[in-house]
Amino acid sequence: MTGVDRVERAYLGALIASDVPAYGLIRTPIGFLLLDESGLKKLLAKIDGEVPWGPASRFAKVFSKLPAELQRALTDARKLALARSTRRGLGRMLKRHLPERTAYFNTGHSNLTDYVTAGVKALRGSRIVVFVHDTIPLEFPHFQRDGSVERFKLFLGRVAAKADLVIYNSRATQQAAEAQLAHYGRVPKGMVAHLGVDMTEPDRAALPEGLPFGGPYFLCVGTIEPRKNHLLLIDVWEQMEKQTPPQDLPQLLICGQRGWKNDEFFFRFENSRLKGRFIHEVSRLSDGAISALLEDAAGVVFPSLAEGYGLPALEAAARGVPVICADLPVYKEVLGDIPVYASVNDSYLWIRRVLSLAESKRTGQRPSREAFAPPTWDAHFNLVLSET
């Protein structure tokens, strides 16, 4: 899951577990499905892999442009639905099945359409609560998928016009988003609720053969996309290789799925003399496998140019793993003095910090750091649900 996926999963679980009845709205190619709490629980079991998805129906296969996995999910969701509607009929469906004063949570940056906002507002006393994770599409538009910047602008416009409450994962995100919302003429009420950190049990059995390494190694966890700035890490490792004996050069594990508009990095990586020797790309690792790798890592490295929150860095810090990261406001807000901060313009500092941590790992003298108690999802939802 991506970071936003994890937040949406956490909200699904928390709202099902709350004392207030929960419903789920699923957008389909032709309209909407409404699930009650029983349907949501069954859907969650499939999302978590506890129950397999069923086969795609002939109806779902009509939407041949959908990936096969989504055709199967659509089929199961239709079976679990309490009710269905067209886009224009959403308000009527919600009024038939939901009570007044319903709060609608839009926990990602999609699905906040005019049909949805109008449908929810058809319920008397309803409230629209929107989670804004970052404003990166506007800060780094050249790094985005085609069309995503315009979609994000439309999303923010609807937030400004329709949201009753906006949830932000950090003060840094709130400041950036409210500056953008001001351009639309309305800044809705906002609140900051730091995201919880899930501490998955290490699962060494899930690791690919050959991992973990015998010597010091570093992890960089996250989607391989331009703003994550993996190019800096290739520069750092290639510079270290020129001045460091092979036995003292640590390994770098880049853990994540390949993203978009990152041809320069992939070209550099595929043609690097260190590929497969000291720089390795590993995708589709489970959370348990990542946790197992973190246990033995000399450190984690995050040279991102922008982050909305940066969950992998918090997860590493919570396990006591040294963190080297870019000097971004959000990292300083949520991690304080825990990491070593290094400018993305100072590769020499990155080299010094990496080699220092590698030597500490080699000699068994991990630097002492204050204990880090990460934010919890319980605290997050106690705050959010008290406001909604």
C-alpha angles and dihedrals in degrees: 000000000000120000092264090048089056092051092050090048090051091051092049091053095044096048092048089051095047123099091243117086111257130210131185129218118206122191114218132183091266105030141304141319123208118209125191124215093276091052091047092053091052091046091050091053089057093045090052092049095244090119122029123240114255127237121287115262124230087252092057092047089062085076092065093166089068115092113254091251091056092048088056092046091049090052093052093044091054089052091051095046121119090200143353133213144174118249092261092045096055096102093051091049093049092048090053095052111022131068125239117271092037115165115221116207118203100189100177137045094260136067096042092122130156088253091056097046092047091046094051093045088056085075111085112246094004122155130210115216117187129191114216110195100182145324095236095128088065096040095049106020092158089064095054133099115261110281095009095107093056091046090052091051089053089048093053090046090057091046089054093047103038114018118107092189133013121205118208127193093217143007088248091059092045093053093048094045097045090051088057094042090054088067088063092056099248133069110194122215109283138196134189119227116170114225121252122246118231113214104207117196112252113256110195091174088067094059120107117248112282096030133148101037122233094235133049116305138174131216131216108189124193145066111315099241132137099260090058085068098217087162089076090058092053089051091049095049094044090050091048091051090059093056105028129076110245092245090058098045110104124221123250121213115195104199118191147075120282112260135190139297093012101120093130093058094044091050091050092046096046091050098040117117086221096059109120091003105066104346118059134179117212123178137184096027115161121240088253091054092049089050090052091052092049091055093067101029122122087217148313126256126209114174093168120162090211138006134181091205115329105224096181091060091052092047091053093047090049088058092050094251114148113252127209111187144157116274095256121157093236093055090051090048098051101027104032112184095347099098132057104244119214130178114243086228093060109071090165090064091049090052092051093048095046094048091046093053091044090055091047090052092047092053095040093244104122108185113259115246134175115268114264119217106197124215114269132224089231090061091045094053095040086059098040098044092047088060096046 
